[in-house]
């Protein structure tokens, strides 16, 4: 068993987010070949992507063993960001032998869903078929409800259609990396579409994947972010391949999370501790000429 990193222990103790490297992972299913990784170094000018791709140094896809080996071999001050659910919904986490019912559940996530979550969903009810339930705590997490209802970003539900294998692999990854990486300390969950939506608007979020204008939209995003996101390698492959571009956006999101010191809503800290959190920009305009908080 791997012991806890001395650097990680000191980082946790002083609450800092000083990283020298950020690794973005666009995670695919364990039996597929579409996982992409982007590695960037933090420099005085920002984040410089050193390499990215869908295959490791041996030329093979990033299956579990090779992906874990790569992440565990990174230098101490490394932040890993993953585009996949790193936590589970309340009902799947529950250890009770018998369900008391959603209205009687004392899990903080379910309590929030049955209260504020239902209110938020009702406010959006005109956009949801009336035959559908408002809340399903066995497929959803709080962060996903907030993404949709407060930010107009449609997320993938943790255990929604087709997500089971990916979520299972992501949760296995958390355990496989335990000791070296801790959730919401140097391992975070991100959602590239949410980052694009918040930084460049809903139009870009709709068009940056599987759209006739995808290539030009991606090129525009990289140009927009070029004041602090640069490439030490040829960037064209990231414009062409969905998974590569999302891995780059994952890394960039992690860089912003660290340098801008994003925080959780205080009232949802316990919920995030139980089921994880999806980190994304707040959508506020940025004054690039000024000094960002660190």
C-alpha positions as CSV (number, residue, x, y, z in Angstrom):
1,X,0.0,0.0,0.0
2,X,1.3,3.4,-0.9
3,X,1.8,5.8,2.0
4,X,0.5,9.4,1.9
5,X,2.7,11.9,0.1
6,X,4.5,14.2,2.6
7,X,3.8,17.1,0.2
8,X,0.1,16.3,0.2
9,X,0.0,16.2,4.0
10,X,1.7,19.7,4.2
11,X,-0.6,21.1,1.4
12,X,-3.7,19.9,3.3
13,X,-2.3,21.3,6.6
14,X,-1.8,24.9,5.3
15,X,-4.8,24.8,2.9
16,X,-2.7,25.9,-0.1
17,X,-3.2,25.1,-3.8
18,X,0.3,25.5,-5.1
19,X,0.8,23.1,-8.0
20,X,3.5,22.8,-10.5
21,X,1.6,20.5,-12.9
22,X,-2.0,20.0,-13.9
23,X,-3.2,16.8,-15.6
24,X,-6.5,16.8,-17.3
25,X,-8.2,13.4,-17.9
26,X,-11.2,13.0,-20.3
27,X,-12.1,9.6,-19.0
28,X,-13.7,7.0,-21.2
29,X,-15.1,3.6,-20.4
30,X,-12.7,1.0,-19.1
31,X,-12.9,-1.2,-22.1
32,X,-12.8,1.6,-24.6
33,X,-9.9,3.5,-26.2
34,X,-11.2,7.1,-25.9
35,X,-9.6,8.2,-22.6
36,X,-7.4,11.3,-23.3
37,X,-4.8,12.9,-21.0
38,X,-3.4,16.4,-21.2
39,X,-0.4,17.4,-19.1
40,X,0.5,21.0,-18.4
41,X,3.1,22.8,-16.3
42,X,2.3,25.9,-14.3
43,X,4.6,28.7,-15.3
44,X,4.7,32.4,-14.3
45,X,2.7,33.1,-17.5
46,X,0.0,30.5,-16.8
47,X,-0.5,26.9,-17.9
48,X,1.6,25.4,-20.7
49,X,0.4,22.2,-22.2
50,X,3.4,19.9,-22.6
51,X,1.7,16.9,-24.1
52,X,-1.7,15.4,-24.7
53,X,-3.3,12.5,-26.5
54,X,-5.2,9.3,-26.3
55,X,-2.3,6.9,-26.0
56,X,0.5,6.4,-23.6
57,X,4.3,6.2,-24.3
58,X,3.8,2.5,-25.2
59,X,1.4,3.5,-27.9
60,X,-1.6,1.8,-26.2
61,X,-4.8,3.4,-25.0
62,X,-5.1,4.6,-21.4
63,X,-6.6,1.5,-19.7
64,X,-6.7,1.4,-15.9
65,X,-3.2,0.1,-15.3
66,X,-1.4,2.5,-17.6
67,X,-3.6,5.5,-16.6
68,X,-2.9,4.9,-12.9
69,X,0.8,4.3,-13.5
70,X,1.0,7.6,-15.4
71,X,-0.8,9.6,-12.7
72,X,1.1,8.0,-9.8
73,X,4.4,8.8,-11.6
74,X,3.8,12.5,-11.7
75,X,5.8,14.9,-9.5
76,X,4.6,15.8,-6.0
77,X,2.9,19.1,-6.8
78,X,0.5,17.7,-9.3
79,X,-3.3,18.4,-9.6
80,X,-5.4,15.8,-11.4
81,X,-8.7,16.9,-13.0
82,X,-11.2,14.3,-14.3
83,X,-14.2,14.7,-16.6
84,X,-16.3,11.9,-15.0
85,X,-18.3,11.5,-11.7
86,X,-16.0,10.9,-8.8
87,X,-18.8,10.4,-6.3
88,X,-22.0,8.5,-6.1
89,X,-25.7,9.6,-5.5
90,X,-27.2,9.3,-2.1
91,X,-29.2,6.2,-2.6
92,X,-26.2,4.3,-4.0
93,X,-24.1,5.3,-1.0
94,X,-26.8,4.4,1.5
95,X,-26.1,1.5,3.8
96,X,-29.6,1.1,5.3
97,X,-31.3,-2.2,4.9
98,X,-34.6,-0.5,4.2
99,X,-35.4,2.8,2.6
100,X,-37.4,5.2,4.8
101,X,-38.6,7.2,1.8
102,X,-37.1,10.3,0.3
103,X,-39.2,12.6,2.6
104,X,-37.8,10.9,5.7
105,X,-34.2,10.4,4.6
106,X,-31.6,12.2,6.7
107,X,-28.8,12.1,4.1
108,X,-27.9,15.8,3.6
109,X,-28.0,15.5,-0.2
110,X,-31.5,14.0,-0.2
111,X,-32.7,16.6,2.3
112,X,-31.4,19.4,0.0
113,X,-33.0,17.7,-3.0
114,X,-36.4,17.3,-1.3
115,X,-36.3,21.0,-0.3
116,X,-34.4,23.5,-2.4
117,X,-33.8,21.0,-5.2
118,X,-37.5,20.4,-5.7
119,X,-38.2,24.1,-5.6
120,X,-35.5,24.8,-8.3
121,X,-36.9,22.0,-10.5
122,X,-40.5,23.3,-10.2
123,X,-39.2,26.7,-11.3
124,X,-38.0,24.9,-14.5
125,X,-41.1,22.6,-14.7
126,X,-42.2,24.2,-18.0
127,X,-39.1,22.7,-19.5
128,X,-39.6,19.2,-18.1
129,X,-42.3,16.8,-19.3
130,X,-44.9,16.6,-16.6
131,X,-44.8,12.8,-16.6
132,X,-41.2,12.8,-15.4
133,X,-40.3,12.8,-11.6
134,X,-38.6,16.0,-10.4
135,X,-35.8,14.3,-8.4
136,X,-34.2,10.9,-8.5
137,X,-31.6,10.6,-5.7
138,X,-30.5,7.3,-7.0
139,X,-29.2,8.7,-10.3
140,X,-28.5,12.4,-9.5
141,X,-26.2,14.4,-7.3
142,X,-26.8,17.9,-6.0
143,X,-24.2,19.5,-8.2
144,X,-26.0,18.2,-11.3
145,X,-29.3,19.8,-10.3
146,X,-27.5,23.1,-9.7
147,X,-25.8,23.0,-13.0
148,X,-29.1,22.6,-14.8
149,X,-31.4,24.8,-12.7
150,X,-29.1,27.7,-11.8
151,X,-26.7,27.8,-14.8
152,X,-28.7,26.4,-17.7
153,X,-26.1,23.7,-18.3
154,X,-27.5,20.2,-18.9
155,X,-25.1,17.7,-17.2
156,X,-24.9,14.0,-17.5
157,X,-26.5,12.4,-14.5
158,X,-24.1,10.3,-12.5
159,X,-26.1,7.1,-13.1
160,X,-28.2,8.3,-16.0
161,X,-28.5,6.5,-19.3
162,X,-25.2,5.0,-20.4
163,X,-23.2,6.5,-17.5
164,X,-23.0,3.4,-15.3
165,X,-19.7,2.0,-16.6
166,X,-18.0,5.4,-16.7
167,X,-19.1,6.3,-13.2
168,X,-17.9,2.9,-11.9
169,X,-14.5,3.4,-13.6
170,X,-14.2,6.9,-12.2
171,X,-15.0,5.8,-8.6
172,X,-12.5,2.9,-9.0
173,X,-9.9,5.5,-10.1
174,X,-10.4,7.5,-6.9
175,X,-9.7,4.4,-4.8
176,X,-6.7,3.3,-7.0
177,X,-5.1,6.8,-6.5
178,X,-5.9,7.0,-2.8
179,X,-2.9,8.0,-0.6
180,X,-1.4,10.1,-3.4
181,X,-4.5,12.0,-4.5
182,X,-7.4,13.1,-2.4
183,X,-10.8,14.3,-3.7
184,X,-11.1,18.1,-3.8
185,X,-7.5,18.6,-2.6
186,X,-5.4,17.5,-5.5
187,X,-8.0,15.5,-7.4
188,X,-11.1,17.2,-8.7
189,X,-14.1,16.5,-10.9
190,X,-14.7,18.9,-13.7
191,X,-17.1,19.2,-16.7
192,X,-15.5,20.8,-19.8
193,X,-18.9,21.8,-21.3
194,X,-19.6,23.8,-18.1
195,X,-16.3,25.5,-18.3
196,X,-16.9,26.5,-22.0
197,X,-20.4,27.6,-21.1
198,X,-19.3,29.8,-18.2
199,X,-16.2,31.3,-19.9
200,X,-17.5,31.7,-23.5
201,X,-21.3,31.5,-23.4
202,X,-24.0,28.9,-24.2
203,X,-23.4,29.2,-28.0
204,X,-19.9,28.1,-27.7
205,X,-20.9,25.3,-25.3
206,X,-23.4,24.0,-28.0
207,X,-21.0,24.3,-30.9
208,X,-17.6,23.2,-29.5
209,X,-18.5,19.5,-30.0
210,X,-20.2,17.7,-32.9
211,X,-21.2,20.8,-34.8
212,X,-20.2,22.2,-38.3
213,X,-18.4,25.1,-36.6
214,X,-16.6,22.9,-34.0
215,X,-13.0,23.5,-35.3
216,X,-13.4,27.2,-35.5
217,X,-15.1,27.4,-32.2
218,X,-12.3,25.5,-30.5
219,X,-9.7,27.6,-32.2
220,X,-11.5,30.7,-31.0
221,X,-11.5,29.4,-27.4
222,X,-7.8,28.6,-27.4
223,X,-7.2,32.1,-28.7
224,X,-9.4,33.6,-26.1
225,X,-7.6,31.8,-23.4
226,X,-4.1,32.2,-24.9
227,X,-3.1,34.9,-22.3
228,X,-2.6,32.0,-19.8
229,X,-3.1,28.8,-21.7
230,X,-0.3,28.0,-24.1
231,X,1.1,24.9,-25.9
232,X,4.7,23.7,-26.0
233,X,3.5,21.1,-28.5
234,X,1.4,21.2,-31.7
235,X,-2.1,22.1,-30.7
236,X,-3.9,21.1,-33.9
237,X,-4.8,17.6,-32.8
238,X,-6.7,19.1,-29.9
239,X,-8.8,21.0,-32.4
240,X,-9.6,17.8,-34.3
241,X,-10.2,15.2,-31.6
242,X,-13.0,15.7,-29.1
243,X,-11.4,13.8,-26.3
244,X,-8.1,15.6,-26.6
245,X,-9.8,19.0,-26.5
246,X,-11.8,18.1,-23.5
247,X,-8.7,16.9,-21.7
248,X,-7.0,20.3,-22.4
249,X,-10.1,22.0,-21.0
250,X,-10.0,19.8,-17.9
251,X,-6.5,20.8,-17.3
252,X,-7.3,24.5,-17.8
253,X,-10.3,24.2,-15.4
254,X,-8.0,22.8,-12.8
255,X,-5.5,25.6,-13.3
256,X,-8.3,28.2,-12.7
257,X,-9.6,26.2,-9.7
258,X,-6.2,26.4,-8.1
259,X,-5.1,30.0,-9.0
260,X,-8.5,31.6,-8.4
261,X,-9.1,29.6,-5.2
262,X,-12.6,28.5,-6.0
263,X,-14.7,27.6,-3.0
264,X,-17.8,25.6,-2.2
265,X,-21.1,27.1,-1.1
266,X,-20.7,26.8,2.7
267,X,-24.2,25.3,3.1
268,X,-23.3,22.5,0.7
269,X,-19.9,21.6,2.0
270,X,-21.2,18.5,3.8
271,X,-23.0,17.4,0.7
272,X,-19.9,17.8,-1.4
273,X,-17.9,15.8,1.1
274,X,-20.4,12.9,0.8
275,X,-21.0,12.8,-3.0
276,X,-18.3,14.9,-4.6
277,X,-18.6,18.2,-6.5
278,X,-18.4,19.4,-10.1
279,X,-16.0,22.3,-10.3
280,X,-16.6,25.0,-13.0
281,X,-16.1,28.8,-13.3
282,X,-18.6,31.1,-11.8
283,X,-19.2,32.9,-15.1
284,X,-18.2,36.3,-13.9
285,X,-16.2,38.5,-16.3
286,X,-12.4,38.3,-15.8
287,X,-10.1,41.3,-16.0
288,X,-7.1,39.6,-17.5
289,X,-4.8,42.6,-17.2
290,X,-5.2,42.6,-13.4
291,X,-3.7,40.3,-10.9
292,X,-5.7,37.1,-10.2
293,X,-6.1,36.0,-6.6
294,X,-3.9,33.2,-5.4
